[in-house]
Amino acid sequence: MPVLFFDIGATLADAHVRTDGSLMLRPRPRVEHVLGTFGREWRKGIISDPGPSLGAAERAETALHQAFVAQFRDDRLIHWGPKTSRTLFDTAAASAVAAGEEDASVFVGEDARERAFAREAGMRTAPHPVFTRAAVEDRPVLWARITLPDGTGLPELEAVANETEVVPVHVASERLVLAMTTTRGAEALAAAGFLPDLRGAVEETTAFLVRDDRPSPSTEAAAGASSDGATASARATAAFGFVAGWMRGEEGAPGAGRPPVPLGPAPGGVYVAVPADVPVEDFHPPGARPGHTERLLPDPALLSRPGTRFAAGFASPAGLRPPPGRESAGEAGDGLPSAEALAAVRAAVTPEVLREHTARFSGREPLVEGDPLTVRSRHAATHDNTLVVRVLANRLQNLGLTVRLHPFPWRGHHLFNVEAEHTVDGSDATVLVTAHMDSTATSEDFVDEHGLPRPYDPAQDPAPGADDDASGTAAVLAAAACLRDLTAGGREPARSIRFVLFNAEEQGLVGSKFYARAAAAASDPIAGVLQMDMIAGHQPGTKPVVEVHAGSAVPGPVEEASDLLGDRVGQALLALAAEDPGGLGPKVQQLTGDADPAMGRSDHASFHERGYAAVAVSEDLFATPGGAEGTGTRQYHTTGDTVTDVDHDPDFATTVARAVTATALTLAGV
């Protein structure tokens, strides 16, 4: 029997790191059942990277044995270290032979790049624990489009999928799901009446949704066409052609080897399976709008949508009011911010505070006062990103919050989301205030020493990202300070409030995908997610416009609750404007349903697809349906996105940040 080696983070378990360095692992859905099917006679090992910090391996091993009691009993088969080459996999394979197992070992890991290294070391691989036996038996795992016939729905599909070799990666609609499966799983689906369309082998590939934002004469005529209609297919073919051409070196981008695998039409574009060594996140077709590339993760919770039951509780005006008994006097529980909350918001969330935070995280000022170090970029691949994570965690901890780091892998990098919570005993749910911390400059036109065009290089090129999204990060810090001031004054919320800063948003929502997936697996009772993404962009001389994005491809309670959450943000904006002497405030543009151009394009979407209510609040970023350009920053994803840019407006950012903070406090019963 082969030795079964597993990756931990993002494969066996979701991890949280406390500020004291201690690690907690929570087994992922279906994992314990899979491990149980391979009894004690099977040798099981670990190949995992605990990170470079002192004592990380010892802490990881302690957490492993606490989470998976008696499953990993042979210390010779537990291997810790970086997985940026085949070295650790060669070591693991040799340990299997030394333990008396001559069969080819199996490595189970979600990361396609790591599976490629394992294959080089002679191992068989599986992209998810559900497919462990398929790897043992050398059966391939395939990408599949699953059509749900009339009379069936996601619950029926879930019931079948959870009993066989099927794991969803994206729910395109109530009638179409993209998944991983084996032929055995496909046969079980077909026997239950579902229609699996098998595509290429998963092997060392990762799935992405690539949206095609180019204008098309047939787009309007095809509005409402099904995802499998002729127009969608034609658009998917065109989008796939652009991706494949870019990988061959066309469209001014470097070639990257093996061609992608087309997985068929997707919402607004195409699904593609991309080889592990291809940075498809850097692909930008003509006319690409923000968030046009989305990383897809295997997740059984995509079918169950655990957040739906929490959204359902808030999918009514009553549900979005403050908790019972916490309504402000004279407001009759109408859901509007209290006078006390508005006063605290005005005092703590100011242009000066936001500009200072933004300047530090975009490299204009030292990252830490009294230290000359400045950051050049917060791109996920840079060392500065690690420094920013550390500083953010320290700042939030100094505000008296319980801080945890949420680790996840990306292209050989050990990345972290940062979360900080004010926990309330007896809270019925948690309100999330969020933004993304990373940056990029992929829209800049760079040239080499010969004056020829070259692609953006995060290792050497600056990416200040003052608007995108140091402005949102600054707003989260200001909101946390506002809560600290209120609690110091004796005002305690009735619901917990959590501040979360996501990493690797620019790589296809990667950090929030991992975070929301873990939240759903734990049935985290999230009342609503308030995401701020680019809130400082305002072109001089134009009317200020705040976009409130609630549009979700997920129907039902999540859509209704997200719309109502967006209403609350709009009401907070009006309440704040009413207190300005003679001020009318910005125009509020609430966007929902298919009319929302940001649907699926920012970190709030990672929560939507798991059933949670969420909105993204931004500057006027997207063009109107009539074609008028937005009035937000003109330095999107360039080195010109700085605090000194003419389009960077701390006063406008303050307006947005105050409204979101006031909404969060109201939902929390302050």
Secondary structure, 3 states (H helix, E strand, C coil): CCCEEECCECCCEEEEEECCCCEEEEECCCHHHHHHHCCCCCCEEEEECCCCCCCHHHHHHHHHHHHCCCCCCCHHHEEECCCCCCHHHHHHHHHHHHCCCCCCCEEECCCHHHHHHHHHCCCEEECCHHHHHHHHCCCCCEEEEEECCCCCCHHHHHHHHCCCCEEEEEEEECCEEEEEECHHHHHHHHHCCCEEEEEEECCCEEEEEEECCCCCCCCCCCCCCCCCCHHHHHHHHHHHHHHHHHHCCCCCCCCCCCCCEEEEEECCEEEEEEECCCCHHHCCCCCCCCCCEEECCCCCHHHHCCCHHHHHHHCCCCCCCCCCCCCCCCCCCCCCCCHHHHHHHHHHCCHHHHHHHHHHHCCCCCCCCCCCCCCCECCCCCHHHHHHHHHHHHHHHHCCCEEEEEEEEECCEEEEEEEEEECCCCCCCEEEEEEECCCCCCCCCEECCCCCEECCCCCCCCECCHHHHHHHHHHHHHHHHHHHHHHHCCCCCCCEEEEEEECCHHHCCHHHHHHHHHHHHCCCCEEEEEEECCCCECCCCCCCEEEEECCCCCCCHHHHHHHHHHHHHHHHHHHHHHCCCCCCCCEEEEECHHHCCCCCCCCHHHHHCCCCCEEEEECCCCCCCCCCCCCCCCCCCCCCCCCCCCCECHHHHHHHHHHHHHHHHHHCCC
